[in-house]
C-alpha cells in the first residue's frame, strides 16, 4: 500500500511537470505575473527576505496556479507580441501588490504627520522591510499593521487575489478597462485623506498645546516656550498614542477593509474587459 501511494504521488508530480514543459511559454507568463506581485506586496517584497526566497516563492505560486489557468490562456504569435504580453503581466502583478502596499504607506504617512507635530521629524529610523528612513511613530504603526495584516489572514487574501486575476484574465490576455486611470487617481487621493484622518486625534491635541504656548509667550515673554514646548509635546503625544491605541487598531482594520474593497473594484475593472 505504501509503495502504491508513493508511486501515485510521483505520477502526479510527473504529470504536472509534463504539463508545464508542454506549455512552458504560458508558464513563464504566470511566473512573470507572480514575480511582479511578490516584488511589491507587503511582507513578500521585504528586503529582509533573500532574493532566492522571493524567486522560490514566485516559482511555487506559479506551479500551483498554472494547471488551473492553462486552458484559457493565449500565447502571442510573435516574439515582440510575447514580450509585450510579459510586460503587461508584470505590470498587472506590480499593480496588485501596489494596491496592497497603499494601506501600509497610509499608516506611515499618518505617523509622519504625528511626528512632525511632536518634534520627531528629524529622528527617523530605517525601515527593515524596504531599507528607507521612516518616522518613529510611523514605524510603530507600520509594525502594528504588519501584525494585524498577518493575524487577519490578509496574506492569504493576497494570494487568492493573484489567482482571481489569473482566472479573470488568463496569461497573454492583458487588458485594463477605461476606468483604470480614474481608479488609480482615486486611491492615490484617498491615501492622503485617510492618513490625515488616522492622525487627526493626536494632531488636534498637539495643535491646542501649540496655541496654548503661543498665548503663554504673549503673556510671559521671559519664558522660553520653545525649549519648554518640546518635552511637553513629546510627552503629550506619547500619552495620546497610549489612550488612542484601541482607535489605532480599529482604524488599521478599517484600512484593511478599504484595501480589500479596492482589490475587489480592481478585479471588477479587469472583468469588464473580458
C-alpha positions in Angstrom: 0.0 0.0 0.0 2.8 2.4 0.8 4.6 1.7 -2.5 1.4 2.3 -4.4 0.8 5.6 -2.6 4.4 6.8 -3.3 4.0 5.8 -7.0 0.7 7.8 -7.2 2.3 10.9 -5.8 5.2 10.6 -8.2 2.9 10.2 -11.2 1.0 13.3 -10.2 4.3 15.3 -10.0 5.5 13.9 -13.3 2.1 14.8 -14.9 2.3 18.4 -13.7 5.9 18.7 -14.9 4.8 17.4 -18.3 2.0 20.0 -18.5 4.5 22.8 -17.5 7.1 21.7 -20.1 4.5 21.3 -22.8 3.2 24.9 -22.2 6.3 26.5 -20.9 5.6 29.8 -22.7 2.4 30.2 -20.7 4.1 29.1 -17.5 6.6 31.9 -18.0 3.8 34.5 -18.2 2.3 33.2 -15.0 5.7 33.3 -13.4 6.2 36.9 -14.5 2.8 38.0 -13.0 3.6 36.2 -9.7 7.1 37.8 -9.6 5.5 41.3 -10.0 3.2 40.6 -7.0 6.0 39.1 -4.8 8.3 42.1 -5.6 5.8 44.8 -4.5 3.5 43.2 -2.0 3.8 43.7 1.8 5.8 41.1 3.6 6.8 39.2 0.4 8.7 42.2 -1.0 10.7 42.9 2.1 14.4 43.5 1.7 15.0 41.2 4.7 13.9 38.2 2.5 16.7 36.9 0.3 16.2 37.2 -3.4 16.4 33.4 -3.7 13.5 33.0 -1.4 11.4 35.5 -3.3 12.2 33.8 -6.6 11.3 30.4 -5.0 8.0 31.8 -3.7 7.1 33.2 -7.1 8.0 29.9 -8.7 6.0 27.9 -6.2 2.9 30.1 -6.7 3.3 29.7 -10.4 3.5 25.9 -10.2 0.4 25.8 -8.0 -1.7 28.1 -10.2 -0.6 27.1 -13.6 -2.7 24.0 -14.0 -5.8 26.0 -13.0 -5.4 28.6 -15.7 -3.6 26.9 -18.6 -6.8 26.1 -20.5 -8.0 29.7 -21.2 -4.5 31.1 -21.8 -3.4 32.5 -25.2 0.2 32.7 -26.4 1.2 35.6 -28.7 2.3 34.5 -32.2 5.5 36.7 -32.5 8.4 37.3 -30.1 7.6 41.1 -29.9 4.0 40.4 -29.0 5.2 37.9 -26.4 7.5 40.5 -24.8 4.6 43.0 -24.7 2.4 40.3 -23.1 5.2 39.7 -20.5 5.4 43.4 -19.8 1.6 43.5 -19.3 1.8 40.5 -16.9 4.5 42.1 -14.7 2.6 45.4 -14.7 -0.6 43.6 -13.5 1.3 41.8 -10.8 3.0 45.0 -9.6 -0.3 46.9 -9.6 -1.9 44.2 -7.5 0.9 44.4 -5.0 0.9 48.2 -5.0 -2.7 48.3 -4.1 -2.0 46.2 -1.0 1.1 48.3 -0.2 -1.0 51.5 -0.3 -2.5 50.7 3.1 0.9 50.4 4.6 2.0 53.7 3.0 -1.1 55.4 4.5 -0.1 54.3 8.0 3.5 55.5 7.5 2.2 58.9 6.2 -0.1 59.2 9.3 2.9 58.6 11.5 4.9 61.2 9.7 2.1 63.8 10.3 2.2 63.0 14.0 6.0 63.0 14.2 6.0 66.5 12.6 3.8 67.9 15.3 5.6 66.0 18.1 9.1 67.1 17.1 10.2 63.7 15.9 10.5 64.8 12.2 14.4 64.6 12.3 14.6 61.4 14.4 13.9 58.9 11.6 14.7 55.2 11.7 15.5 52.7 8.9 12.5 50.5 7.8 13.9 47.0 8.0 11.5 45.9 5.2 12.3 48.4 2.5 15.5 50.0 3.9 14.1 53.5 3.8 14.1 56.1 6.6 10.6 56.5 8.2 9.5 58.4 11.3 9.3 56.8 14.7 5.6 56.8 15.1 5.2 55.7 11.5 7.4 52.7 12.2 5.4 51.8 15.3 2.1 51.9 13.4 3.7 50.1 10.4 4.9 47.2 12.6 1.4 47.1 14.2 -0.2 46.9 10.8 2.0 44.0 9.7 0.9 42.1 12.9 -2.8 42.8 12.2 -2.2 42.0 8.5 -1.0 38.5 9.3 -3.4 37.6 12.1 -6.4 38.6 9.9 -5.1 36.3 7.1 -4.8 39.1 4.6 -1.7 37.4 3.2 -3.9 34.6 2.2 -6.3 37.1 0.6 -3.3 38.5 -1.3 -2.5 35.1 -2.8 -6.2 34.5 -3.5 -6.3 37.8 -5.4 -3.5 36.7 -7.6 -5.4 33.6 -8.5 -8.5 35.6 -9.2 -6.7 37.9 -11.6 -5.4 34.7 -13.4 -9.0 33.4 -13.6 -10.4 36.7 -14.9 -7.6 37.5 -17.3 -5.6 34.4 -18.2 -1.9 34.8 -19.2 -1.5 36.5 -22.6 -4.7 38.5 -22.4 -3.7 41.6 -20.5 -6.4 44.3 -20.6 -7.3 47.3 -18.5 -10.7 49.0 -18.6 -11.3 52.7 -19.3 -11.8 53.4 -15.6 -8.4 52.2 -14.5 -6.8 55.7 -14.6 -9.7 57.2 -12.6 -9.4 54.3 -10.1 -5.7 54.9 -9.7 -6.2 58.6 -9.1 -9.0 58.0 -6.6 -7.0 55.5 -4.4 -4.0 57.9 -4.5 -6.0 60.8 -3.2 -7.8 58.6 -0.7 -4.3 57.8 0.7 -3.7 61.3 1.9 -7.3 61.7 3.2 -7.2 58.5 5.3 -3.7 59.3 6.6 -4.8 62.7 7.8 -7.9 61.2 9.4 -5.8 58.5 11.0 -3.5 61.1 12.7 -6.2 63.7 13.4 -6.9 63.0 17.1 -3.2 63.4 18.1 -2.7 66.4 15.8 -5.7 68.2 17.3 -4.3 67.9 20.9 -0.8 69.0 19.8 -2.3 71.9 18.0 -4.1 73.0 21.2 -0.8 72.8 23.0 0.9 74.9 20.4 -1.8 77.6 20.7 -1.6 77.5 24.5 2.2 78.0 24.4 1.7 80.8 21.9 -0.7 82.6 24.4 1.8 82.0 27.2 4.6 83.5 25.1 2.5 86.6 24.7 1.6 86.9 28.3 5.0 85.9 29.7 7.7 87.0 27.2 10.5 86.0 29.5 9.5 82.3 29.4 11.4 80.2 26.8 8.4 78.4 25.4 10.4 77.0 22.5 12.6 74.9 24.9 9.7 74.1 27.2 7.4 73.0 24.4 9.5 70.1 23.1 9.3 67.8 26.1 5.6 68.7 26.8 4.6 68.0 23.2 6.5 64.7 23.2 5.0 63.6 26.5 1.5 64.6 25.4 1.9 62.8 22.0 3.1 59.6 23.7 0.2 59.7 26.2 -2.3 60.3 23.4 -0.9 57.3 21.5 -1.4 55.2 24.6 -5.0 56.3 25.1 -5.9 56.1 21.4 -4.4 52.6 20.9 -7.9 51.0 20.5 -8.7 53.7 17.9 -5.5 52.9 16.1 -6.2 49.2 15.9 -9.8 49.8 14.7 -8.5 52.3 12.1 -6.0 49.7 10.8 -8.8 47.2 10.5 -10.9 49.7 8.6 -7.9 50.5 6.4 -7.5 46.8 5.6 -11.2 46.7 4.7 -10.6 49.8 2.4 -7.8 47.9 0.8 -9.9 44.8 0.2 -12.6 47.0 -1.4 -10.1 48.5 -3.7 -8.9 45.0 -4.7 -12.5 43.9 -5.4 -13.0 47.0 -7.5 -9.7 46.4 -9.4 -10.8 42.9 -10.2 -14.2 44.3 -11.4 -12.3 46.6 -13.8 -10.5 43.6 -15.1 -13.7 41.7 -15.5 -15.2 44.5 -17.7 -12.6 43.8 -20.4 -13.3 40.1 -20.6 
